[in-house]
Amino acid sequence: MSVHYLKEPSPGGPIRQAEVQERVAGMLAAIEAGGLDVVRRYSLELDAWDPAALVLDEAGIARASAAVPDELQGHIAFAQAQIRRFAEAQRSTLADLEVEVGEGVVLGHRHIPVNRVGAYVPGGRYPMLASAFMTILVAKAAGVPLVVACAPPQREQGPHPVMVHAMATSGADAIVSLGGVQALAALSFGLIDGLPAVDMLVGAGNAYVAEAKRQLFGEVGIDLLAGPTEVLVIADETADPRIVAADLLGQAEHGPDSWAGLIATDAGLAAEVLDQVAALLPGWPTAEIAGPAWRDHGWVAVVEDHDAAIALADEVAAEHLEVQVDDAQLDRYLQGLTNYGSLFLGREATVAYGDKAVGTNHVLPTRRAARYTGGLWVGKFLKTVTWQRLSEDGTRRVAPAAAAISEAEGFGGHALTATMRLDRLAAADPLP
């Protein structure tokens, strides 16, 4: 596969992962040993926040909702309806199973919701209110009985009012005003009065939040480990270079470590996109963030045809993948692509729709994890557990094979649990 780069990403700055790991490990150990007092100490130190009550009461939630303009409330309700409808449709495809695989042997599975979920809604650089829809609302659509939402305070205040409104209307059973590592630790260790420890943590966050989830995995379940956001656009000569450039910069505004890439099947289109990025950046509303991200992590590649574009995109395995090509080619990409977090087909589909309001989830795999996993969805909140029921005839069918295999493996005790049942049946119903 021939690939020509018009722009390659810069090598980037030093990796601070070891420093982050050490810091998070120390915080988690201190919180586990010291409890809520240490949680409050970190909250005061990092967020200048130590309220009398960490859990918002109904009056506080009502005040927050009252501060959200009616028009914005309507848009939030629209997005929630879209996401709920899609999550419920996905849930309806997951049926319990019961099947007789042989005489007297009935097997099955059930999809059981996780009991208690902690949903982290990030609010550092931006109040990420759409994250509430993707985590809380989808968990409730799965049937999770208790969803505890948490969001960081806005320096000496509680969470941003619009985030509180989004969390409450998405179905949160409790809203906790805490951020960062201390929030995830408090939820996982059950340190907040009146709230049990959660069974699962979901939601995006900064490098410290991601590392805390990694270190807490095992103590609790997690959705996935997500790094800086990514967007990849595949475009041919029919694409609008200004729209492609805008989509690249739009995702780059998440942070200076976000990457944005373009795979073009036409060299002229690729060059035009580079020109449009340069033209848009001076007036871009978040140029101070998107500019460095594009400078350091943006890239543009030219390939020979659609098949090469599909092959390169599958190697990249991007979090968000837009396909802006001739409509006649869209089904080719839908059927051919295998590695992506979420796919946006055609010029009218853009990452911003998926991030905010179209209905699919925006908690997605990064760092090439799309090679082996999808993103957060209603099924992530369900445990698919199996069961079996056997009659006496079932034991007569299965026990000889189970005993023989157990003996071959050196598990004599396993074999006895099967042969003893056979002996009991033989004694109760001797042959003539």
Kinemage of the C-alpha trace (Angstrom):
@kinemage 1
@onewidth
@group {chain A} dominant
@subgroup {mainchain}
@vectorlist {calphas} color= white
{ca met a 1} P 0.000 0.000 0.000
{ca ser a 2} L 1.487 3.314 -1.123
{ca val a 3} L 0.932 6.227 1.286
{ca his a 4} L 2.202 9.755 0.725
{ca tyr a 5} L 2.081 12.175 3.664
{ca leu a 6} L 1.523 15.867 2.998
{ca lys a 7} L 1.693 16.444 6.756
{ca glu a 8} L 3.034 14.098 9.399
{ca pro a 9} L 2.457 14.470 13.155
{ca ser a 10} L 5.280 15.892 15.237
{ca pro a 11} L 7.107 13.554 17.613
{ca gly a 12} L 5.382 15.191 20.569
{ca gly a 13} L 6.532 16.058 24.066
{ca pro a 14} L 7.826 13.827 26.853
{ca ile a 15} L 5.557 11.066 28.120
{ca arg a 16} L 4.502 11.643 31.735
{ca gln a 17} L 2.692 8.342 32.217
{ca ala a 18} L 4.984 7.102 34.987
{ca glu a 19} L 4.462 10.333 36.913
{ca val a 20} L 0.681 10.047 36.524
{ca gln a 21} L 0.684 6.409 37.636
{ca glu a 22} L 2.713 7.174 40.743
{ca arg a 23} L 0.572 10.153 41.704
{ca val a 24} L -2.692 8.234 41.271
{ca ala a 25} L -1.424 5.191 43.155
{ca gly a 26} L -0.461 7.391 46.095
{ca met a 27} L -3.830 9.112 46.129
{ca leu a 28} L -5.790 5.863 45.986
{ca ala a 29} L -3.738 4.322 48.784
{ca ala a 30} L -4.162 7.409 50.967
{ca ile a 31} L -7.921 7.527 50.372
{ca glu a 32} L -8.396 3.812 51.028
{ca ala a 33} L -6.526 4.169 54.314
{ca gly a 34} L -7.890 7.538 55.426
{ca gly a 35} L -11.419 7.488 54.056
{ca leu a 36} L -13.647 10.488 53.533
{ca asp a 37} L -11.369 12.912 55.379
{ca val a 38} L -8.670 12.334 52.778
{ca val a 39} L -11.220 12.676 49.971
{ca arg a 40} L -12.188 16.089 51.333
{ca arg a 41} L -8.554 17.061 51.711
{ca tyr a 42} L -7.817 16.304 48.075
{ca ser a 43} L -11.001 18.077 46.979
{ca leu a 44} L -9.960 21.202 48.861
{ca glu a 45} L -6.392 21.014 47.603
{ca leu a 46} L -7.192 20.350 43.934
{ca asp a 47} L -10.595 21.998 43.446
{ca ala a 48} L -10.866 24.472 46.341
{ca trp a 49} L -14.063 22.639 47.294
{ca asp a 50} L -15.144 21.151 50.634
{ca pro a 51} L -18.943 21.372 50.971
{ca ala a 52} L -20.875 20.346 54.040
{ca ala a 53} L -22.691 17.726 51.961
{ca leu a 54} L -21.112 16.050 48.948
{ca val a 55} L -24.444 14.749 47.639
{ca leu a 56} L -26.669 17.411 46.086
{ca asp a 57} L -30.142 17.674 47.602
{ca glu a 58} L -33.360 18.167 45.673
{ca ala a 59} L -33.381 21.896 46.337
{ca gly a 60} L -29.870 22.280 44.950
{ca ile a 61} L -30.777 20.317 41.832
{ca ala a 62} L -33.910 22.420 41.339
{ca arg a 63} L -31.892 25.644 41.644
{ca ala a 64} L -29.428 24.370 39.047
{ca ser a 65} L -32.193 23.456 36.600
{ca ala a 66} L -33.833 26.838 37.086
{ca ala a 67} L -30.583 28.480 35.959
{ca val a 68} L -30.627 26.638 32.620
{ca pro a 69} L -32.416 28.559 29.835
{ca asp a 70} L -35.622 26.952 28.588
{ca glu a 71} L -34.333 26.718 25.024
{ca leu a 72} L -31.227 24.806 26.123
{ca gln a 73} L -33.389 22.535 28.291
{ca gly a 74} L -35.384 21.714 25.164
{ca his a 75} L -32.258 20.821 23.199
{ca ile a 76} L -31.050 18.645 26.074
{ca ala a 77} L -34.407 16.863 26.140
{ca phe a 78} L -34.167 16.260 22.384
{ca ala a 79} L -30.690 14.722 22.691
{ca gln a 80} L -31.786 12.570 25.622
{ca ala a 81} L -34.766 11.280 23.656
{ca gln a 82} L -32.513 10.344 20.735
{ca ile a 83} L -30.041 8.502 22.952
{ca arg a 84} L -32.741 6.781 25.015
{ca arg a 85} L -34.567 5.592 21.896
{ca phe a 86} L -31.414 4.066 20.415
{ca ala a 87} L -30.301 2.492 23.717
{ca glu a 88} L -33.730 0.943 24.273
{ca ala a 89} L -33.733 -0.399 20.711
{ca gln a 90} L -30.309 -1.947 21.303
{ca arg a 91} L -31.530 -3.471 24.575
{ca ser a 92} L -34.476 -5.064 22.783
{ca thr a 93} L -32.088 -7.051 20.591
{ca leu a 94} L -30.539 -8.764 23.627
{ca ala a 95} L -32.845 -11.651 24.442
{ca asp a 96} L -32.550 -14.192 27.228
{ca leu a 97} L -31.981 -17.721 25.979
{ca glu a 98} L -33.175 -21.207 26.920
{ca val a 99} L -32.318 -24.186 24.738
{ca glu a 100} L -32.391 -27.965 25.175
{ca val a 101} L -29.074 -29.145 23.737
{ca gly a 102} L -29.844 -32.816 24.352
{ca glu a 103} L -32.382 -34.936 26.164
{ca gly a 104} L -32.538 -33.794 29.785
{ca val a 105} L -29.972 -30.988 29.318
{ca val a 106} L -31.327 -27.423 29.246
{ca leu a 107} L -28.913 -24.469 28.991
{ca gly a 108} L -29.550 -20.756 28.954
{ca his a 109} L -28.325 -17.268 29.562
{ca arg a 110} L -29.729 -14.116 31.119
{ca his a 111} L -28.776 -10.485 30.648
{ca ile a 112} L -28.696 -9.014 34.171
{ca pro a 113} L -28.014 -5.303 34.776
{ca val a 114} L -25.129 -4.282 36.996
{ca asn a 115} L -26.552 -3.234 40.368
{ca arg a 116} L -24.651 -0.001 41.069
{ca val a 117} L -22.863 2.250 38.570
{ca gly a 118} L -20.754 5.340 39.158
{ca ala a 119} L -20.891 7.742 36.194
{ca tyr a 120} L -18.125 10.337 35.965
{ca val a 121} L -19.128 13.449 34.004
{ca pro a 122} L -15.991 15.499 33.212
{ca gly a 123} L -16.084 19.254 33.608
{ca gly a 124} L -12.519 20.526 33.670
{ca arg a 125} L -11.859 22.528 30.503
{ca tyr a 126} L -15.517 22.336 29.389
{ca pro a 127} L -18.770 21.338 31.134
{ca met a 128} L -19.315 18.060 29.270
{ca leu a 129} L -23.033 17.814 29.815
{ca ala a 130} L -23.527 15.357 26.927
{ca ser a 131} L -21.436 12.827 28.871
{ca ala a 132} L -24.330 12.589 31.312
{ca phe a 133} L -26.600 11.331 28.532
{ca met a 134} L -24.096 8.742 27.367
{ca thr a 135} L -23.392 7.239 30.782
{ca ile a 136} L -26.328 7.823 33.143
{ca leu a 137} L -29.183 7.624 30.670
{ca val a 138} L -27.846 4.536 28.889
{ca ala a 139} L -27.235 2.778 32.213
{ca lys a 140} L -30.843 3.431 33.214
{ca ala a 141} L -32.026 2.151 29.812
{ca ala a 142} L -30.138 -1.060 30.603
{ca gly a 143} L -32.063 -1.353 33.871
{ca val a 144} L -29.328 -0.418 36.359
{ca pro a 145} L -31.138 0.167 39.695
{ca leu a 146} L -28.675 2.723 41.143
{ca val a 147} L -26.642 5.231 39.126
{ca val a 148} L -24.512 7.662 41.118
{ca ala a 149} L -23.293 10.570 39.017
{ca cys a 150} L -20.381 12.779 39.952
{ca ala a 151} L -18.920 15.912 38.403
{ca pro a 152} L -16.100 18.240 39.442
{ca pro a 153} L -16.942 21.567 41.088
{ca gln a 154} L -16.261 24.868 39.387
{ca arg a 155} L -13.678 26.236 41.854
{ca glu a 156} L -15.368 27.104 45.159
{ca gln a 157} L -18.765 26.269 43.679
{ca gly a 158} L -20.648 23.101 42.904
{ca pro a 159} L -20.818 21.534 39.448
{ca his a 160} L -21.912 23.760 36.588
{ca pro a 161} L -25.728 24.150 36.730
{ca val a 162} L -26.256 22.819 33.221
{ca met a 163} L -24.293 19.684 34.128
{ca val a 164} L -26.438 19.174 37.225
{ca his a 165} L -29.576 19.555 35.107
{ca ala a 166} L -28.234 17.111 32.521
{ca met a 167} L -27.354 14.535 35.173
{ca ala a 168} L -30.687 14.837 36.978
{ca thr a 169} L -32.833 14.648 33.857
{ca ser a 170} L -30.780 11.707 32.566
{ca gly a 171} L -31.968 9.707 35.559
{ca ala a 172} L -29.178 9.938 38.136
{ca asp a 173} L -30.298 8.533 41.489
{ca ala a 174} L -27.707 10.664 43.319
{ca ile a 175} L -25.382 13.476 42.236
{ca val a 176} L -22.041 13.887 43.977
{ca ser a 177} L -20.018 17.077 43.767
{ca leu a 178} L -16.494 15.702 43.477
{ca gly a 179} L -13.924 15.567 40.727
{ca gly a 180} L -10.905 13.588 39.658
{ca val a 181} L -9.250 10.657 41.368
{ca gln a 182} L -10.881 11.427 44.706
{ca ala a 183} L -14.352 11.101 43.151
{ca leu a 184} L -13.686 7.694 41.626
{ca ala a 185} L -12.057 6.442 44.832
{ca ala a 186} L -14.948 7.639 46.996
{ca leu a 187} L -17.479 5.882 44.754
{ca ser a 188} L -15.443 2.672 44.508
{ca phe a 189} L -14.669 2.391 48.225
{ca gly a 190} L -18.169 3.389 49.362
{ca leu a 191} L -16.982 6.410 51.357
{ca ile a 192} L -19.922 8.765 50.808
{ca asp a 193} L -22.553 8.654 53.522
{ca gly a 194} L -25.784 7.064 52.389
{ca leu a 195} L -24.335 5.609 49.191
{ca pro a 196} L -23.028 2.052 48.775
{ca ala a 197} L -19.828 1.280 46.879
{ca val a 198} L -20.455 1.065 43.155
{ca asp a 199} L -19.824 -2.046 41.077
{ca met a 200} L -18.748 -0.257 37.905
{ca leu a 201} L -17.211 3.068 36.842
{ca val a 202} L -17.966 4.677 33.479
{ca gly a 203} L -17.208 7.953 31.767
{ca ala a 204} L -14.315 9.846 30.257
{ca gly a 205} L -11.854 12.164 31.982
{ca asn a 206} L -8.321 13.495 31.962
{ca ala a 207} L -5.146 11.410 32.250
{ca tyr a 208} L -5.529 11.122 36.045
{ca val a 209} L -9.128 9.949 35.800
{ca ala a 210} L -8.187 7.380 33.146
{ca glu a 211} L -5.302 6.117 35.279
{ca ala a 212} L -7.520 5.904 38.364
{ca lys a 213} L -9.978 3.749 36.424
{ca arg a 214} L -7.112 1.523 35.295
{ca gln a 215} L -5.838 1.046 38.834
{ca leu a 216} L -9.325 0.529 40.288
{ca phe a 217} L -10.216 -2.089 37.684
{ca gly a 218} L -10.751 -5.352 39.527
{ca glu a 219} L -12.057 -3.556 42.602
{ca val a 220} L -14.784 -2.376 40.223
{ca gly a 221} L -15.593 -2.876 36.570
{ca ile a 222} L -14.958 -0.138 34.022
{ca asp a 223} L -16.280 0.716 30.581
{ca leu a 224} L -12.930 1.160 28.810
{ca leu a 225} L -9.631 3.009 29.059
{ca ala a 226} L -9.785 6.114 26.895
{ca gly a 227} L -6.957 8.457 25.986
{ca pro a 228} L -6.981 11.781 24.122
{ca thr a 229} L -9.738 12.001 21.539
{ca glu a 230} L -9.170 11.186 17.859
{ca val a 231} L -10.825 11.923 14.529
{ca leu a 232} L -10.011 10.469 11.134
{ca val a 233} L -11.659 11.671 7.930
{ca ile a 234} L -11.585 9.727 4.662
{ca ala a 235} L -12.341 12.012 1.729
{ca asp a 236} L -12.329 11.856 -2.063
{ca glu a 237} L -12.559 14.534 -4.758
{ca thr a 238} L -16.292 15.011 -4.092
{ca ala a 239} L -15.730 16.217 -0.516
{ca asp a 240} L -15.994 19.856 0.513
{ca pro a 241} L -12.474 20.783 1.704
{ca arg a 242} L -13.763 23.517 4.007
{ca ile a 243} L -16.147 21.113 5.753
{ca val a 244} L -13.397 18.498 6.086
{ca ala a 245} L -11.063 21.111 7.582
{ca ala a 246} L -13.751 22.241 10.020
{ca asp a 247} L -14.411 18.669 11.149
{ca leu a 248} L -10.700 18.142 11.809
{ca leu a 249} L -10.400 21.326 13.856
{ca gly a 250} L -13.702 20.732 15.621
{ca gln a 251} L -12.434 17.561 17.260
{ca ala a 252} L -8.953 19.002 17.863
{ca glu a 253} L -10.428 21.554 20.278
{ca his a 254} L -10.816 18.861 22.953
{ca gly a 255} L -7.214 19.362 23.986
{ca pro a 256} L -3.693 20.038 22.735
{ca asp a 257} L -2.971 16.291 22.775
{ca ser a 258} L -5.951 15.397 20.535
{ca trp a 259} L -5.105 14.134 17.070
{ca ala a 260} L -6.881 14.645 13.760
{ca gly a 261} L -6.036 12.874 10.512
{ca leu a 262} L -7.116 12.890 6.887
{ca ile a 263} L -6.854 10.059 4.385
{ca ala a 264} L -7.489 11.455 0.900
{ca thr a 265} L -7.835 9.536 -2.339
{ca asp a 266} L -7.149 12.771 -4.245
{ca ala a 267} L -3.971 14.833 -3.780
{ca gly a 268} L -5.664 18.041 -4.872
{ca leu a 269} L -8.379 17.661 -2.240
{ca ala a 270} L -5.731 16.979 0.426
{ca ala a 271} L -3.848 20.154 -0.453
{ca glu a 272} L -7.070 22.178 -0.394
{ca val a 273} L -7.914 20.849 3.067
{ca leu a 274} L -4.512 21.983 4.352
{ca asp a 275} L -5.165 25.429 2.903
{ca gln a 276} L -8.616 25.557 4.501
{ca val a 277} L -7.246 24.583 7.922
{ca ala a 278} L -4.763 27.453 7.666
{ca ala a 279} L -7.566 29.819 6.610
{ca leu a 280} L -9.975 28.745 9.368
{ca leu a 281} L -7.579 28.658 12.304
{ca pro a 282} L -7.076 32.434 12.828
{ca gly a 283} L -10.793 32.895 13.492
{ca trp a 284} L -11.471 29.510 15.068
{ca pro a 285} L -13.270 29.963 18.431
{ca thr a 286} L -10.892 27.602 20.237
{ca ala a 287} L -7.761 28.243 18.186
{ca glu a 288} L -5.571 28.367 21.287
{ca ile a 289} L -6.274 24.642 21.779
{ca ala a 290} L -7.100 23.359 18.295
{ca gly a 291} L -4.095 25.111 16.757
{ca pro a 292} L -1.395 23.357 18.829
{ca ala a 293} L -3.278 20.056 18.517
{ca trp a 294} L -3.293 20.308 14.724
{ca arg a 295} L 0.317 21.539 14.605
{ca asp a 296} L 1.640 18.709 16.771
{ca his a 297} L -0.748 15.821 16.088
{ca gly a 298} L -2.528 16.551 12.815
{ca trp a 299} L -1.676 14.541 9.705
{ca val a 300} L -2.697 14.240 6.048
{ca ala a 301} L -2.094 11.155 3.911
{ca val a 302} L -2.812 10.557 0.230
{ca val a 303} L -3.576 7.009 -0.975
{ca glu a 304} L -4.222 5.599 -4.415
{ca asp a 305} L -7.850 4.435 -4.131
{ca his a 306} L -10.783 3.543 -1.871
{ca asp a 307} L -9.426 0.100 -1.011
{ca ala a 308} L -6.163 1.638 0.170
{ca ala a 309} L -8.099 4.166 2.233
{ca ile a 310} L -10.016 1.354 3.941
{ca ala a 311} L -6.821 -0.589 4.625
{ca leu a 312} L -5.024 2.428 6.144
{ca ala a 313} L -8.066 3.398 8.219
{ca asp a 314} L -8.248 -0.115 9.660
{ca glu a 315} L -4.575 0.115 10.618
{ca val a 316} L -5.172 3.468 12.345
{ca ala a 317} L -8.308 2.173 14.154
{ca ala a 318} L -9.503 5.669 15.050
{ca glu a 319} L -12.018 6.593 17.720
{ca his a 320} L -14.176 8.648 15.321
{ca leu a 321} L -14.138 7.880 11.598
{ca glu a 322} L -15.854 10.128 9.074
{ca val a 323} L -16.283 9.005 5.453
{ca gln a 324} L -16.890 11.933 3.105
{ca val a 325} L -16.848 10.305 -0.322
{ca asp a 326} L -19.175 9.898 -3.269
{ca asp a 327} L -22.487 8.485 -2.049
{ca ala a 328} L -22.167 5.511 -4.376
{ca gln a 329} L -19.094 4.410 -2.389
{ca leu a 330} L -20.579 4.678 1.109
{ca asp a 331} L -21.859 1.110 1.347
{ca arg a 332} L -18.423 -0.097 0.248
{ca tyr a 333} L -16.949 1.617 3.300
{ca leu a 334} L -19.704 0.426 5.631
{ca gln a 335} L -19.083 -3.176 4.624
{ca gly a 336} L -15.313 -2.924 4.294
{ca leu a 337} L -14.222 -1.043 7.413
{ca thr a 338} L -13.709 -3.090 10.578
{ca asn a 339} L -11.712 -0.996 13.081
{ca tyr a 340} L -13.311 2.187 14.431
{ca gly a 341} L -15.101 3.450 17.518
{ca ser a 342} L -18.003 5.083 15.681
{ca leu a 343} L -18.546 5.566 11.947
{ca phe a 344} L -19.993 8.698 10.330
{ca leu a 345} L -21.085 8.041 6.752
{ca gly a 346} L -21.559 10.855 4.233
{ca arg a 347} L -21.032 14.577 4.285
{ca glu a 348} L -24.034 15.214 6.552
{ca ala a 349} L -22.738 12.974 9.343
{ca thr a 350} L -20.220 14.652 11.639
{ca val a 351} L -18.571 13.766 14.928
{ca ala a 352} L -20.336 16.632 16.707
{ca tyr a 353} L -23.681 14.920 16.072
{ca gly a 354} L -22.466 11.703 17.671
{ca asp a 355} L -20.792 13.555 20.523
{ca lys a 356} L -23.899 15.487 21.482
{ca ala a 357} L -27.290 14.547 20.139
{ca val a 358} L -27.729 12.011 17.328
{ca gly a 359} L -28.284 8.983 19.572
{ca thr a 360} L -25.118 6.858 19.451
{ca asn a 361} L -22.676 6.860 22.367
{ca his a 362} L -19.598 9.069 22.505
{ca val a 363} L -17.594 7.061 25.054
{ca leu a 364} L -15.377 5.276 22.537
{ca pro a 365} L -12.089 3.361 22.265
{ca thr a 366} L -8.886 5.302 21.534
{ca arg a 367} L -5.227 4.390 20.983
{ca arg a 368} L -6.132 1.684 18.439
{ca ala a 369} L -8.310 -0.181 20.948
{ca ala a 370} L -11.018 -0.203 18.265
{ca arg a 371} L -9.166 -3.237 16.890
{ca tyr a 372} L -10.693 -5.339 19.678
{ca thr a 373} L -13.543 -3.459 21.346
{ca gly a 374} L -16.428 -1.157 20.657
{ca gly a 375} L -17.490 1.772 22.787
{ca leu a 376} L -19.915 2.182 25.663
{ca trp a 377} L -23.428 0.948 24.917
{ca val a 378} L -26.398 -0.487 26.735
{ca gly a 379} L -24.866 -3.969 26.645
{ca lys a 380} L -21.840 -2.826 28.697
{ca phe a 381} L -24.141 -2.434 31.694
{ca leu a 382} L -25.435 -6.002 31.378
{ca lys a 383} L -23.843 -9.200 32.651
{ca thr a 384} L -24.578 -12.098 30.333
{ca val a 385} L -24.648 -15.048 32.739
{ca thr a 386} L -25.268 -18.671 31.877
{ca trp a 387} L -27.289 -21.354 33.654
{ca gln a 388} L -27.984 -25.048 33.277
{ca arg a 389} L -30.641 -27.513 34.423
{ca leu a 390} L -30.342 -31.287 34.051
{ca ser a 391} L -32.704 -34.197 34.546
{ca glu a 392} L -31.537 -37.685 35.521
{ca asp a 393} L -31.365 -38.531 31.838
{ca gly a 394} L -29.182 -35.453 31.420
{ca thr a 395} L -26.723 -36.765 33.989
{ca arg a 396} L -26.610 -40.130 32.201
{ca arg a 397} L -25.700 -38.273 28.989
{ca val a 398} L -23.132 -35.801 30.345
{ca ala a 399} L -21.491 -37.488 33.346
{ca pro a 400} L -19.399 -40.103 31.473
{ca ala a 401} L -17.735 -37.470 29.271
{ca ala a 402} L -17.219 -35.055 32.192
{ca ala a 403} L -15.667 -37.813 34.318
{ca ala a 404} L -13.360 -39.049 31.558
{ca ile a 405} L -12.132 -35.559 30.686
{ca ser a 406} L -11.591 -34.768 34.382
{ca glu a 407} L -9.511 -37.930 34.873
{ca ala a 408} L -7.428 -37.099 31.787
{ca glu a 409} L -6.709 -33.672 33.262
{ca gly a 410} L -5.756 -35.110 36.640
{ca phe a 411} L -8.836 -33.795 38.438
{ca gly a 412} L -10.008 -36.928 40.230
{ca gly a 413} L -12.317 -34.987 42.524
{ca his a 414} L -14.122 -33.493 39.559
{ca ala a 415} L -14.550 -36.980 38.122
{ca leu a 416} L -16.049 -38.259 41.394
{ca thr a 417} L -18.717 -35.548 41.440
{ca ala a 418} L -19.919 -36.966 38.117
{ca thr a 419} L -19.538 -40.716 38.798
{ca met a 420} L -21.153 -40.457 42.238
{ca arg a 421} L -24.288 -39.126 40.551
{ca leu a 422} L -24.217 -42.000 38.095
{ca asp a 423} L -23.801 -44.475 40.961
{ca arg a 424} L -26.704 -42.938 42.844
{ca leu a 425} L -28.932 -43.251 39.787
{ca ala a 426} L -27.839 -46.853 39.214
{ca ala a 427} L -28.598 -47.779 42.837
{ca ala a 428} L -32.037 -46.168 42.732
{ca asp a 429} L -32.961 -47.755 39.401
{ca pro a 430} L -30.978 -51.016 38.998
{ca leu a 431} L -30.972 -52.709 35.657
{ca pro a 432} L -33.132 -55.915 35.429
